[in-house]
């Protein structure tokens, strides 16, 4: 398959009411926009071909995303400048392509948690242990201080992962003593 050499990574925003759109629904939305845009999208081989695109770093439902990544394969090269604009014509408000580059992008995210009221971090937060169950039923333990940096500025909590371990902001907030009703919004942003 020689069409796989024309890979592009597009960055996009997901905000507003569309933060409640699931990953599968977002994939369907993007598939329709790609079809309507007329871009030379590469298709998989076989009996039931599908467009070759992926959202490699899923955004949890309810999170606002400001630098999400869409990987797209085209059958011929195109200038990156027009890709995002062409696709934006067919996307609803709440999803907006912001740029495109040839090849792959490695994400560098942090989470910004907007709080309903003032909050202070517990002094022992680096020692707190978060437990996570794997898909195979194994339980893993993570000390917060080893896997992330936390910073508090007024009513904004910044969670910066130090490694590749994906940890949910809701679980971190619960471990810090925040109730779900104290969280106004969770935003995943690029560093």
Residue pairs with C-beta under 8 A, 6 or more apart in sequence:
1 42
1 45
3 42
3 52
3 73
3 74
3 75
4 42
4 52
4 73
6 42
6 73
6 74
6 75
6 76
6 77
6 78
6 102
7 71
7 72
7 73
7 74
7 102
7 103
7 104
8 71
8 72
8 73
8 74
8 78
8 80
8 83
8 100
8 101
8 102
8 103
9 69
9 70
9 71
9 72
9 100
9 101
9 102
9 103
9 104
9 105
10 69
10 70
10 71
10 72
10 83
10 84
10 87
10 97
10 99
10 100
11 67
11 68
11 69
11 70
11 97
11 98
11 99
11 100
11 105
11 190
12 65
12 68
12 69
12 70
12 84
12 95
12 96
12 97
12 98
13 65
13 66
13 67
13 68
13 95
13 96
13 98
14 21
14 26
14 59
14 64
14 65
14 68
14 94
14 95
15 64
15 65
15 66
15 94
16 93
16 94
17 94
18 26
18 92
18 93
18 94
18 95
19 61
19 62
19 63
19 64
19 65
19 94
20 61
20 62
21 29
21 61
21 94
22 61
23 55
23 58
23 59
23 61
26 55
26 95
27 55
29 91
29 92
29 95
30 53
30 55
30 70
31 50
31 51
31 53
32 90
33 87
33 90
33 91
34 41
34 51
34 53
34 72
34 87
35 41
35 51
36 90
37 86
37 87
37 89
37 90
38 86
39 72
39 74
39 78
39 83
39 86
39 87
40 74
40 75
40 76
40 78
41 51
41 52
41 53
41 72
41 73
41 74
41 75
42 51
42 52
42 73
42 74
42 75
43 49
43 50
43 51
43 52
44 50
44 51
44 52
52 72
52 73
53 70
53 71
53 72
53 73
54 70
54 71
55 68
55 69
55 70
55 71
56 69
56 71
57 68
57 69
57 107
57 109
59 65
59 68
59 188
60 168
60 186
62 186
63 111
63 169
63 186
63 187
63 188
64 185
64 186
64 187
64 188
65 187
65 188
66 187
66 188
66 189
66 190
67 98
67 107
67 109
67 188
67 189
67 190
68 188
69 105
69 107
70 97
71 104
72 83
77 102
80 99
80 100
80 101
80 102
81 100
83 97
83 100
84 97
84 98
84 99
84 100
85 97
87 97
88 96
88 97
91 97
107 190
108 190
108 191
109 161
109 188
109 189
109 190
109 191
110 158
110 159
110 160
110 161
110 188
110 189
110 191
111 158
111 159
111 160
111 169
111 186
111 187
111 188
111 189
112 156
112 157
112 158
112 159
112 186
112 187
112 189
113 156
113 157
113 158
113 159
113 169
113 173
113 183
113 185
113 186
113 187
114 155
114 156
114 183
114 184
114 185
114 186
114 187
115 155
115 156
115 157
115 178
115 182
115 183
115 184
116 155
116 181
116 182
116 183
116 184
117 155
117 182
118 154
118 155
119 152
119 155
119 157
119 178
119 182
120 152
121 150
121 152
121 157
121 176
122 128
122 176
122 177
125 144
125 145
125 150
125 176
126 143
126 144
126 145
126 146
127 143
127 144
127 145
128 143
128 144
128 175
128 176
129 141
129 142
129 143
129 144
130 141
130 142
130 143
130 144
130 167
130 171
130 172
130 175
131 139
131 140
131 141
131 142
132 139
132 140
132 141
132 142
132 167
132 171
133 139
133 140
134 140
142 165
142 167
144 150
144 172
144 175
146 162
147 161
147 162
147 163
147 165
147 167
148 159
148 160
148 161
148 162
148 167
148 172
149 158
149 159
149 160
149 162
150 157
150 158
150 159
150 160
150 176
151 157
151 158
151 160
152 158
155 184
157 173
159 169
159 172
160 191
161 167
169 183
169 186
170 180
170 183
170 186
173 180
173 182
173 183
174 180
